[in-house]
């Protein structure tokens, strides 16, 4: 029984698992934060491009034919 307790006390597999779980969770949260920050900028850029293309289409439509 004493040998089992000594082995259990010296076993570090559980600590390594906890470290990996915490690091993985941190990476996932960081990825979500970066994705949210990038999506706002991408949405703004897409709206700007849409407006520019709409203005160009209006200019082409209003051009008189020769």
mmCIF file of the N, C-alpha and C atoms, coordinates in Angstrom:
data_MODEL
# 
_entry.id   MODEL 
# 
loop_
_atom_site.group_PDB 
_atom_site.id 
_atom_site.type_symbol 
_atom_site.label_atom_id 
_atom_site.label_alt_id 
_atom_site.label_comp_id 
_atom_site.label_asym_id 
_atom_site.label_entity_id 
_atom_site.label_seq_id 
_atom_site.pdbx_PDB_ins_code 
_atom_site.Cartn_x 
_atom_site.Cartn_y 
_atom_site.Cartn_z 
_atom_site.occupancy 
_atom_site.B_iso_or_equiv 
_atom_site.pdbx_formal_charge 
_atom_site.auth_seq_id 
_atom_site.auth_comp_id 
_atom_site.auth_asym_id 
_atom_site.auth_atom_id 
_atom_site.pdbx_PDB_model_num 
ATOM 1   N N  . UNK A 1 1  ? 0.823   -1.187 0.000   1.00 0.00 ? 1  UNK A N  1 
ATOM 2   C CA . UNK A 1 1  ? 0.000   0.000  0.000   1.00 0.00 ? 1  UNK A CA 1 
ATOM 3   C C  . UNK A 1 1  ? 0.867   1.249  0.000   1.00 0.00 ? 1  UNK A C  1 
ATOM 4   N N  . UNK A 1 2  ? 1.948   1.218  0.739   1.00 0.00 ? 2  UNK A N  1 
ATOM 5   C CA . UNK A 1 2  ? 2.855   2.370  0.785   1.00 0.00 ? 2  UNK A CA 1 
ATOM 6   C C  . UNK A 1 2  ? 3.479   2.613  -0.585  1.00 0.00 ? 2  UNK A C  1 
ATOM 7   N N  . UNK A 1 3  ? 3.798   1.546  -1.299  1.00 0.00 ? 3  UNK A N  1 
ATOM 8   C CA . UNK A 1 3  ? 4.379   1.657  -2.635  1.00 0.00 ? 3  UNK A CA 1 
ATOM 9   C C  . UNK A 1 3  ? 3.372   2.324  -3.587  1.00 0.00 ? 3  UNK A C  1 
ATOM 10  N N  . UNK A 1 4  ? 2.090   1.952  -3.475  1.00 0.00 ? 4  UNK A N  1 
ATOM 11  C CA . UNK A 1 4  ? 1.055   2.537  -4.323  1.00 0.00 ? 4  UNK A CA 1 
ATOM 12  C C  . UNK A 1 4  ? 0.914   4.033  -4.065  1.00 0.00 ? 4  UNK A C  1 
ATOM 13  N N  . UNK A 1 5  ? 0.916   4.430  -2.811  1.00 0.00 ? 5  UNK A N  1 
ATOM 14  C CA . UNK A 1 5  ? 0.785   5.852  -2.457  1.00 0.00 ? 5  UNK A CA 1 
ATOM 15  C C  . UNK A 1 5  ? 1.991   6.636  -2.967  1.00 0.00 ? 5  UNK A C  1 
ATOM 16  N N  . UNK A 1 6  ? 3.166   6.091  -2.840  1.00 0.00 ? 6  UNK A N  1 
ATOM 17  C CA . UNK A 1 6  ? 4.382   6.757  -3.325  1.00 0.00 ? 6  UNK A CA 1 
ATOM 18  C C  . UNK A 1 6  ? 4.344   6.917  -4.848  1.00 0.00 ? 6  UNK A C  1 
ATOM 19  N N  . UNK A 1 7  ? 3.920   5.872  -5.535  1.00 0.00 ? 7  UNK A N  1 
ATOM 20  C CA . UNK A 1 7  ? 3.813   5.938  -6.994  1.00 0.00 ? 7  UNK A CA 1 
ATOM 21  C C  . UNK A 1 7  ? 2.757   6.964  -7.414  1.00 0.00 ? 7  UNK A C  1 
ATOM 22  N N  . UNK A 1 8  ? 1.629   6.970  -6.729  1.00 0.00 ? 8  UNK A N  1 
ATOM 23  C CA . UNK A 1 8  ? 0.558   7.919  -7.036  1.00 0.00 ? 8  UNK A CA 1 
ATOM 24  C C  . UNK A 1 8  ? 1.017   9.353  -6.823  1.00 0.00 ? 8  UNK A C  1 
ATOM 25  N N  . UNK A 1 9  ? 1.773   9.595  -5.762  1.00 0.00 ? 9  UNK A N  1 
ATOM 26  C CA . UNK A 1 9  ? 2.260   10.935 -5.444  1.00 0.00 ? 9  UNK A CA 1 
ATOM 27  C C  . UNK A 1 9  ? 3.252   11.430 -6.501  1.00 0.00 ? 9  UNK A C  1 
ATOM 28  N N  . UNK A 1 10 ? 4.059   10.531 -7.035  1.00 0.00 ? 10 UNK A N  1 
ATOM 29  C CA . UNK A 1 10 ? 5.090   10.926 -7.993  1.00 0.00 ? 10 UNK A CA 1 
ATOM 30  C C  . UNK A 1 10 ? 4.589   10.952 -9.440  1.00 0.00 ? 10 UNK A C  1 
ATOM 31  N N  . UNK A 1 11 ? 3.377   10.456 -9.675  1.00 0.00 ? 11 UNK A N  1 
ATOM 32  C CA . UNK A 1 11 ? 2.838   10.421 -11.031 1.00 0.00 ? 11 UNK A CA 1 
ATOM 33  C C  . UNK A 1 11 ? 2.430   11.831 -11.450 1.00 0.00 ? 11 UNK A C  1 
ATOM 34  N N  . UNK A 1 12 ? 2.943   12.323 -12.605 1.00 0.00 ? 12 UNK A N  1 
ATOM 35  C CA . UNK A 1 12 ? 2.672   13.683 -13.071 1.00 0.00 ? 12 UNK A CA 1 
ATOM 36  C C  . UNK A 1 12 ? 1.827   13.702 -14.347 1.00 0.00 ? 12 UNK A C  1 
ATOM 37  N N  . UNK A 1 13 ? 1.278   12.574 -14.763 1.00 0.00 ? 13 UNK A N  1 
ATOM 38  C CA . UNK A 1 13 ? 0.483   12.539 -15.990 1.00 0.00 ? 13 UNK A CA 1 
ATOM 39  C C  . UNK A 1 13 ? -0.743  13.442 -15.899 1.00 0.00 ? 13 UNK A C  1 
ATOM 40  N N  . UNK A 1 14 ? -1.390  13.475 -14.776 1.00 0.00 ? 14 UNK A N  1 
ATOM 41  C CA . UNK A 1 14 ? -2.581  14.318 -14.611 1.00 0.00 ? 14 UNK A CA 1 
ATOM 42  C C  . UNK A 1 14 ? -2.251  15.788 -14.733 1.00 0.00 ? 14 UNK A C  1 
ATOM 43  N N  . UNK A 1 15 ? -1.116  16.207 -14.180 1.00 0.00 ? 15 UNK A N  1 
ATOM 44  C CA . UNK A 1 15 ? -0.707  17.611 -14.255 1.00 0.00 ? 15 UNK A CA 1 
ATOM 45  C C  . UNK A 1 15 ? -0.416  18.014 -15.692 1.00 0.00 ? 15 UNK A C  1 
ATOM 46  N N  . UNK A 1 16 ? 0.192   17.131 -16.450 1.00 0.00 ? 16 UNK A N  1 
ATOM 47  C CA . UNK A 1 16 ? 0.489   17.419 -17.854 1.00 0.00 ? 16 UNK A CA 1 
ATOM 48  C C  . UNK A 1 16 ? -0.809  17.542 -18.637 1.00 0.00 ? 16 UNK A C  1 
ATOM 49  N N  . UNK A 1 17 ? -1.763  16.683 -18.352 1.00 0.00 ? 17 UNK A N  1 
ATOM 50  C CA . UNK A 1 17 ? -3.057  16.743 -19.033 1.00 0.00 ? 17 UNK A CA 1 
ATOM 51  C C  . UNK A 1 17 ? -3.750  18.061 -18.740 1.00 0.00 ? 17 UNK A C  1 
ATOM 52  N N  . UNK A 1 18 ? -3.745  18.485 -17.509 1.00 0.00 ? 18 UNK A N  1 
ATOM 53  C CA . UNK A 1 18 ? -4.361  19.759 -17.135 1.00 0.00 ? 18 UNK A CA 1 
ATOM 54  C C  . UNK A 1 18 ? -3.671  20.900 -17.863 1.00 0.00 ? 18 UNK A C  1 
ATOM 55  N N  . UNK A 1 19 ? -2.352  20.869 -17.954 1.00 0.00 ? 19 UNK A N  1 
ATOM 56  C CA . UNK A 1 19 ? -1.618  21.916 -18.670 1.00 0.00 ? 19 UNK A CA 1 
ATOM 57  C C  . UNK A 1 19 ? -2.054  21.982 -20.126 1.00 0.00 ? 19 UNK A C  1 
ATOM 58  N N  . UNK A 1 20 ? -2.171  20.841 -20.776 1.00 0.00 ? 20 UNK A N  1 
ATOM 59  C CA . UNK A 1 20 ? -2.565  20.830 -22.179 1.00 0.00 ? 20 UNK A CA 1 
ATOM 60  C C  . UNK A 1 20 ? -4.002  21.313 -22.361 1.00 0.00 ? 20 UNK A C  1 
ATOM 61  N N  . UNK A 1 21 ? -4.883  20.964 -21.441 1.00 0.00 ? 21 UNK A N  1 
ATOM 62  C CA . UNK A 1 21 ? -6.271  21.423 -21.538 1.00 0.00 ? 21 UNK A CA 1 
ATOM 63  C C  . UNK A 1 21 ? -6.334  22.939 -21.390 1.00 0.00 ? 21 UNK A C  1 
ATOM 64  N N  . UNK A 1 22 ? -5.603  23.483 -20.460 1.00 0.00 ? 22 UNK A N  1 
ATOM 65  C CA . UNK A 1 22 ? -5.593  24.938 -20.249 1.00 0.00 ? 22 UNK A CA 1 
ATOM 66  C C  . UNK A 1 22 ? -4.985  25.645 -21.457 1.00 0.00 ? 22 UNK A C  1 
ATOM 67  N N  . UNK A 1 23 ? -3.886  25.138 -21.982 1.00 0.00 ? 23 UNK A N  1 
ATOM 68  C CA . UNK A 1 23 ? -3.271  25.757 -23.159 1.00 0.00 ? 23 UNK A CA 1 
ATOM 69  C C  . UNK A 1 23 ? -4.186  25.679 -24.375 1.00 0.00 ? 23 UNK A C  1 
ATOM 70  N N  . UNK A 1 24 ? -4.850  24.554 -24.566 1.00 0.00 ? 24 UNK A N  1 
ATOM 71  C CA . UNK A 1 24 ? -5.778  24.412 -25.694 1.00 0.00 ? 24 UNK A CA 1 
ATOM 72  C C  . UNK A 1 24 ? -6.947  25.378 -25.562 1.00 0.00 ? 24 UNK A C  1 
ATOM 73  N N  . UNK A 1 25 ? -7.480  25.522 -24.366 1.00 0.00 ? 25 UNK A N  1 
ATOM 74  C CA . UNK A 1 25 ? -8.579  26.466 -24.149 1.00 0.00 ? 25 UNK A CA 1 
ATOM 75  C C  . UNK A 1 25 ? -8.121  27.893 -24.427 1.00 0.00 ? 25 UNK A C  1 
ATOM 76  N N  . UNK A 1 26 ? -6.914  28.238 -24.025 1.00 0.00 ? 26 UNK A N  1 
ATOM 77  C CA . UNK A 1 26 ? -6.390  29.583 -24.276 1.00 0.00 ? 26 UNK A CA 1 
ATOM 78  C C  . UNK A 1 26 ? -6.230  29.834 -25.774 1.00 0.00 ? 26 UNK A C  1 
ATOM 79  N N  . UNK A 1 27 ? -5.762  28.844 -26.504 1.00 0.00 ? 27 UNK A N  1 
ATOM 80  C CA . UNK A 1 27 ? -5.595  28.989 -27.956 1.00 0.00 ? 27 UNK A CA 1 
ATOM 81  C C  . UNK A 1 27 ? -6.954  29.148 -28.631 1.00 0.00 ? 27 UNK A C  1 
ATOM 82  N N  . UNK A 1 28 ? -7.953  28.392 -28.188 1.00 0.00 ? 28 UNK A N  1 
ATOM 83  C CA . UNK A 1 28 ? -9.290  28.496 -28.769 1.00 0.00 ? 28 UNK A CA 1 
ATOM 84  C C  . UNK A 1 28 ? -9.869  29.885 -28.516 1.00 0.00 ? 28 UNK A C  1 
ATOM 85  N N  . UNK A 1 29 ? -9.750  30.384 -27.300 1.00 0.00 ? 29 UNK A N  1 
ATOM 86  C CA . UNK A 1 29 ? -10.268 31.709 -26.968 1.00 0.00 ? 29 UNK A CA 1 
ATOM 87  C C  . UNK A 1 29 ? -9.536  32.780 -27.780 1.00 0.00 ? 29 UNK A C  1 
ATOM 88  N N  . UNK A 1 30 ? -8.239  32.663 -27.906 1.00 0.00 ? 30 UNK A N  1 
ATOM 89  C CA . UNK A 1 30 ? -7.476  33.623 -28.695 1.00 0.00 ? 30 UNK A CA 1 
ATOM 90  C C  . UNK A 1 30 ? -7.919  33.594 -30.157 1.00 0.00 ? 30 UNK A C  1 
ATOM 91  N N  . UNK A 1 31 ? -8.151  32.411 -30.687 1.00 0.00 ? 31 UNK A N  1 
ATOM 92  C CA . UNK A 1 31 ? -8.630  32.288 -32.063 1.00 0.00 ? 31 UNK A CA 1 
ATOM 93  C C  . UNK A 1 31 ? -9.992  32.934 -32.255 1.00 0.00 ? 31 UNK A C  1 
ATOM 94  N N  . UNK A 1 32 ? -10.888 32.752 -31.297 1.00 0.00 ? 32 UNK A N  1 
ATOM 95  C CA . UNK A 1 32 ? -12.212 33.374 -31.385 1.00 0.00 ? 32 UNK A CA 1 
ATOM 96  C C  . UNK A 1 32 ? -12.117 34.894 -31.325 1.00 0.00 ? 32 UNK A C  1 
ATOM 97  N N  . UNK A 1 33 ? -11.240 35.410 -30.473 1.00 0.00 ? 33 UNK A N  1 
ATOM 98  C CA . UNK A 1 33 ? -11.066 36.860 -30.381 1.00 0.00 ? 33 UNK A CA 1 
ATOM 99  C C  . UNK A 1 33 ? -10.497 37.441 -31.671 1.00 0.00 ? 33 UNK A C  1 
ATOM 100 N N  . UNK A 1 34 ? -9.519  36.776 -32.236 1.00 0.00 ? 34 UNK A N  1 
ATOM 101 C CA . UNK A 1 34 ? -8.941  37.236 -33.498 1.00 0.00 ? 34 UNK A CA 1 
ATOM 102 C C  . UNK A 1 34 ? -9.979  37.158 -34.606 1.00 0.00 ? 34 UNK A C  1 
ATOM 103 N N  . UNK A 1 35 ? -10.745 36.085 -34.640 1.00 0.00 ? 35 UNK A N  1 
ATOM 104 C CA . UNK A 1 35 ? -11.793 35.946 -35.648 1.00 0.00 ? 35 UNK A CA 1 
ATOM 105 C C  . UNK A 1 35 ? -12.837 37.046 -35.541 1.00 0.00 ? 35 UNK A C  1 
ATOM 106 N N  . UNK A 1 36 ? -13.223 37.396 -34.338 1.00 0.00 ? 36 UNK A N  1 
ATOM 107 C CA . UNK A 1 36 ? -14.206 38.466 -34.144 1.00 0.00 ? 36 UNK A CA 1 
ATOM 108 C C  . UNK A 1 36 ? -13.641 39.806 -34.597 1.00 0.00 ? 36 UNK A C  1 
ATOM 109 N N  . UNK A 1 37 ? -12.377 40.067 -34.285 1.00 0.00 ? 37 UNK A N  1 
ATOM 110 C CA . UNK A 1 37 ? -11.758 41.331 -34.686 1.00 0.00 ? 37 UNK A CA 1 
ATOM 111 C C  . UNK A 1 37 ? -11.623 41.419 -36.200 1.00 0.00 ? 37 UNK A C  1 
ATOM 112 N N  . UNK A 1 38 ? -11.245 40.343 -36.838 1.00 0.00 ? 38 UNK A N  1 
ATOM 113 C CA . UNK A 1 38 ? -11.062 40.334 -38.288 1.00 0.00 ? 38 UNK A CA 1 
ATOM 114 C C  . UNK A 1 38 ? -12.409 40.408 -38.998 1.00 0.00 ? 38 UNK A C  1 
ATOM 115 N N  . UNK A 1 39 ? -13.432 39.758 -38.455 1.00 0.00 ? 39 UNK A N  1 
ATOM 116 C CA . UNK A 1 39 ? -14.729 39.743 -39.134 1.00 0.00 ? 39 UNK A CA 1 
ATOM 117 C C  . UNK A 1 39 ? -15.344 41.132 -39.188 1.00 0.00 ? 39 UNK A C  1 
ATOM 118 N N  . UNK A 1 40 ? -15.154 41.938 -38.147 1.00 0.00 ? 40 UNK A N  1 
ATOM 119 C CA . UNK A 1 40 ? -15.677 43.302 -38.180 1.00 0.00 ? 40 UNK A CA 1 
ATOM 120 C C  . UNK A 1 40 ? -15.011 44.114 -39.288 1.00 0.00 ? 40 UNK A C  1 
ATOM 121 N N  . UNK A 1 41 ? -13.716 44.015 -39.411 1.00 0.00 ? 41 UNK A N  1 
ATOM 122 C CA . UNK A 1 41 ? -13.005 44.729 -40.469 1.00 0.00 ? 41 UNK A CA 1 
ATOM 123 C C  . UNK A 1 41 ? -13.373 44.215 -41.845 1.00 0.00 ? 41 UNK A C  1 
ATOM 124 N N  . UNK A 1 42 ? -13.519 42.912 -41.981 1.00 0.00 ? 42 UNK A N  1 
ATOM 125 C CA . UNK A 1 42 ? -13.878 42.332 -43.274 1.00 0.00 ? 42 UNK A CA 1 
ATOM 126 C C  . UNK A 1 42 ? -15.293 42.745 -43.674 1.00 0.00 ? 42 UNK A C  1 
ATOM 127 N N  . UNK A 1 43 ? -16.201 42.799 -42.719 1.00 0.00 ? 43 UNK A N  1 
ATOM 128 C CA . UNK A 1 43 ? -17.565 43.218 -43.007 1.00 0.00 ? 43 UNK A CA 1 
ATOM 129 C C  . UNK A 1 43 ? -17.594 44.674 -43.476 1.00 0.00 ? 43 UNK A C  1 
ATOM 130 N N  . UNK A 1 44 ? -16.816 45.533 -42.820 1.00 0.00 ? 44 UNK A N  1 
ATOM 131 C CA . UNK A 1 44 ? -16.735 46.937 -43.229 1.00 0.00 ? 44 UNK A CA 1 
ATOM 132 C C  . UNK A 1 44 ? -16.142 47.084 -44.621 1.00 0.00 ? 44 UNK A C  1 
ATOM 133 N N  . UNK A 1 45 ? -15.105 46.321 -44.921 1.00 0.00 ? 45 UNK A N  1 
ATOM 134 C CA . UNK A 1 45 ? -14.490 46.362 -46.240 1.00 0.00 ? 45 UNK A CA 1 
ATOM 135 C C  . UNK A 1 45 ? -15.464 45.867 -47.307 1.00 0.00 ? 45 UNK A C  1 
ATOM 136 N N  . UNK A 1 46 ? -16.200 44.813 -47.017 1.00 0.00 ? 46 UNK A N  1 
ATOM 137 C CA . UNK A 1 46 ? -17.173 44.282 -47.969 1.00 0.00 ? 46 UNK A CA 1 
ATOM 138 C C  . UNK A 1 46 ? -18.270 45.306 -48.247 1.00 0.00 ? 46 UNK A C  1 
ATOM 139 N N  . UNK A 1 47 ? -18.729 46.004 -47.225 1.00 0.00 ? 47 UNK A N  1 
ATOM 140 C CA . UNK A 1 47 ? -19.740 47.045 -47.431 1.00 0.00 ? 47 UNK A CA 1 
ATOM 141 C C  . UNK A 1 47 ? -19.192 48.189 -48.271 1.00 0.00 ? 47 UNK A C  1 
ATOM 142 N N  . UNK A 1 48 ? -17.951 48.560 -48.038 1.00 0.00 ? 48 UNK A N  1 
ATOM 143 C CA . UNK A 1 48 ? -17.328 49.619 -48.825 1.00 0.00 ? 48 UNK A CA 1 
ATOM 144 C C  . UNK A 1 48 ? -17.212 49.223 -50.297 1.00 0.00 ? 48 UNK A C  1 
ATOM 145 N N  . UNK A 1 49 ? -16.808 48.002 -50.550 1.00 0.00 ? 49 UNK A N  1 
ATOM 146 C CA . UNK A 1 49 ? -16.696 47.512 -51.927 1.00 0.00 ? 49 UNK A CA 1 
ATOM 147 C C  . UNK A 1 49 ? -18.078 47.469 -52.576 1.00 0.00 ? 49 UNK A C  1 
ATOM 148 N N  . UNK A 1 50 ? -19.083 47.028 -51.832 1.00 0.00 ? 50 UNK A N  1 
ATOM 149 C CA . UNK A 1 50 ? -20.442 46.966 -52.364 1.00 0.00 ? 50 UNK A CA 1 
ATOM 150 C C  . UNK A 1 50 ? -20.925 48.363 -52.757 1.00 0.00 ? 50 UNK A C  1 
ATOM 151 N N  . UNK A 1 51 ? -20.670 49.350 -51.916 1.00 0.00 ? 51 UNK A N  1 
ATOM 152 C CA . UNK A 1 51 ? -21.079 50.720 -52.229 1.00 0.00 ? 51 UNK A CA 1 
ATOM 153 C C  . UNK A 1 51 ? -20.345 51.247 -53.454 1.00 0.00 ? 51 UNK A C  1 
ATOM 154 N N  . UNK A 1 52 ? -19.055 50.976 -53.547 1.00 0.00 ? 52 UNK A N  1 
ATOM 155 C CA . UNK A 1 52 ? -18.279 51.438 -54.700 1.00 0.00 ? 52 UNK A CA 1 
ATOM 156 C C  . UNK A 1 52 ? -18.779 50.804 -55.986 1.00 0.00 ? 52 UNK A C  1 
ATOM 157 N N  . UNK A 1 53 ? -19.047 49.513 -55.955 1.00 0.00 ? 53 UNK A N  1 
ATOM 158 C CA . UNK A 1 53 ? -19.558 48.837 -57.149 1.00 0.00 ? 53 UNK A CA 1 
ATOM 159 C C  . UNK A 1 53 ? -20.948 49.345 -57.513 1.00 0.00 ? 53 UNK A C  1 
ATOM 160 N N  . UNK A 1 54 ? -21.760 49.622 -56.517 1.00 0.00 ? 54 UNK A N  1 
ATOM 161 C CA . UNK A 1 54 ? -23.092 50.183 -56.784 1.00 0.00 ? 54 UNK A CA 1 
ATOM 162 C C  . UNK A 1 54 ? -22.992 51.543 -57.436 1.00 0.00 ? 54 UNK A C  1 
ATOM 163 N N  . UNK A 1 55 ? -22.053 52.385 -56.970 1.00 0.00 ? 55 UNK A N  1 
ATOM 164 C CA . UNK A 1 55 ? -21.856 53.702 -57.566 1.00 0.00 ? 55 UNK A CA 1 
ATOM 165 C C  . UNK A 1 55 ? -21.366 53.581 -59.003 1.00 0.00 ? 55 UNK A C  1 
ATOM 166 N N  . UNK A 1 56 ? -20.474 52.639 -59.254 1.00 0.00 ? 56 UNK A N  1 
ATOM 167 C CA . UNK A 1 56 ? -19.971 52.434 -60.617 1.00 0.00 ? 56 UNK A CA 1 
ATOM 168 C C  . UNK A 1 56 ? -21.087 51.946 -61.534 1.00 0.00 ? 56 UNK A C  1 
ATOM 169 N N  . UNK A 1 57 ? -21.934 51.066 -61.038 1.00 0.00 ? 57 UNK A N  1 
ATOM 170 C CA . UNK A 1 57 ? -23.052 50.560 -61.841 1.00 0.00 ? 57 UNK A CA 1 
ATOM 171 C C  . UNK A 1 57 ? -24.021 51.695 -62.160 1.00 0.00 ? 57 UNK A C  1 
ATOM 172 N N  . UNK A 1 58 ? -24.272 52.570 -61.197 1.00 0.00 ? 58 UNK A N  1 
ATOM 173 C CA . UNK A 1 58 ? -25.160 53.710 -61.441 1.00 0.00 ? 58 UNK A CA 1 
ATOM 174 C C  . UNK A 1 58 ? -24.560 54.645 -62.487 1.00 0.00 ? 58 UNK A C  1 
ATOM 175 N N  . UNK A 1 59 ? -23.251 54.851 -62.426 1.00 0.00 ? 59 UNK A N  1 
ATOM 176 C CA . UNK A 1 59 ? -22.585 55.729 -63.387 1.00 0.00 ? 59 UNK A CA 1 
ATOM 177 C C  . UNK A 1 59 ? -22.645 55.114 -64.782 1.00 0.00 ? 59 UNK A C  1 
ATOM 178 N N  . UNK A 1 60 ? -22.482 53.822 -64.910 1.00 0.00 ? 60 UNK A N  1 
ATOM 179 C CA . UNK A 1 60 ? -22.540 53.162 -66.213 1.00 0.00 ? 60 UNK A CA 1 
ATOM 180 C C  . UNK A 1 60 ? -23.974 53.213 -66.755 1.00 0.00 ? 60 UNK A C  1 
ATOM 181 N N  . UNK A 1 61 ? -24.950 53.000 -65.880 1.00 0.00 ? 61 UNK A N  1 
ATOM 182 C CA . UNK A 1 61 ? -26.350 53.022 -66.321 1.00 0.00 ? 61 UNK A CA 1 
ATOM 183 C C  . UNK A 1 61 ? -26.770 54.401 -66.783 1.00 0.00 ? 61 UNK A C  1 
ATOM 184 N N  . UNK A 1 62 ? -26.231 55.453 -66.195 1.00 0.00 ? 62 UNK A N  1 
ATOM 185 C CA . UNK A 1 62 ? -26.649 56.812 -66.542 1.00 0.00 ? 62 UNK A CA 1 
ATOM 186 C C  . UNK A 1 62 ? -25.848 57.390 -67.710 1.00 0.00 ? 62 UNK A C  1 
ATOM 187 N N  . UNK A 1 63 ? -24.877 56.669 -68.211 1.00 0.00 ? 63 UNK A N  1 
ATOM 188 C CA . UNK A 1 63 ? -24.078 57.146 -69.353 1.00 0.00 ? 63 UNK A CA 1 
ATOM 189 C C  . UNK A 1 63 ? -24.918 57.033 -70.614 1.00 0.00 ? 63 UNK A C  1 
ATOM 190 N N  . UNK A 1 64 ? -25.041 58.155 -71.362 1.00 0.00 ? 64 UNK A N  1 
ATOM 191 C CA . UNK A 1 64 ? -25.840 58.096 -72.590 1.00 0.00 ? 64 UNK A CA 1 
ATOM 192 C C  . UNK A 1 64 ? -25.146 57.262 -73.663 1.00 0.00 ? 64 UNK A C  1 
ATOM 193 N N  . UNK A 1 65 ? -25.947 56.576 -74.438 1.00 0.00 ? 65 UNK A N  1 
ATOM 194 C CA . UNK A 1 65 ? -25.408 55.794 -75.540 1.00 0.00 ? 65 UNK A CA 1 
ATOM 195 C C  . UNK A 1 65 ? -25.086 56.710 -76.709 1.00 0.00 ? 65 UNK A C  1 
ATOM 196 N N  . UNK A 1 66 ? -24.052 56.382 -77.488 1.00 0.00 ? 66 UNK A N  1 
ATOM 197 C CA . UNK A 1 66 ? -23.704 57.283 -78.629 1.00 0.00 ? 66 UNK A CA 1 
ATOM 198 C C  . UNK A 1 66 ? -24.697 57.191 -79.754 1.00 0.00 ? 66 UNK A C  1 
# 
